[in-house]
Every structure is written in C-alpha cells, then in structure tokens.
Amino acid sequence: MRIGDLARETGVSRRLLRYYEEQGLLRPRRLANGYREYGDTDVAAVRHIRTMLAAGLPTAVIARLLACVHDDGDRMVPSACPGMVSSLQRERRRLAETIDRLQTSQQALDTMLATVLEQRS
C-alpha cells in the first residue's frame, strides 16, 4: 500500500508517517519510482507507535522498544526484551518528575490567582 492508503488505514497524516520514517520508526520499501510501499506490518507498527506516544514515550525510546511489542487481538503486548523494563521505568520516573513540577507550578498559579481575586473583592 502507498502512504495515502496507510494514512487512511491508521488515521495518521502523511506528514506524520514521513516523520516516523525519519525517526527510524517505519522502514517502508522504496519502489523504483521512489514511492514508499507499506505492508500490513506497518499498519500494526503505526498503532504501536501511537500507543507508546500516548504513554508519553519519546520517539528515541520507541525506536528501541518497537521490536519488543506485538499484537494480541486488538491490544499491544510488550515482550520482556533486554532493556524494556529499565527503559519503561526510566520514562515513568521522568513523567512523574514532570507531573510534580507541573503540580508545583499549578499551586503557585493558584496562590497568585487567589491573591488577585482577594484584591478585587
């Protein structure tokens, strides 16, 4: 299938599919005319990429882990590849730290907003 077909099949724009290719997440076959040729495995790969992006994983981590996942019906199942657990734990810690920083920022904004609203009363 061509890139437009993959875009329709997955709901992901052509531009984003090209970005995934640039990041090494997709490796379509190139035809003699330069067109990209995708297969059913690429449809599954795009679903896996989207799932891992939704989990907050950066594309560099996804590139390392993409070969470690497979489908079980309609859901993605990670395998215990070398480095999988440590990569996921590291990314979870990174997300937790980001959440903590955002909560601190939110509390500071709440304090400022409360002060401003008190002055208006």
Secondary structure, 3 states (H helix, E strand, C coil): CCHHHHHHHHCCCHHHHHHHHHCCCCCCEECCCCCEECCHHHHHHHHHHHHHHHCCCCHHHHHHHHHHEEEECCEEEECCCCCHHHHHHHHHHHHHHHHHHHHHHHHHHHHHHHHHHHHHC
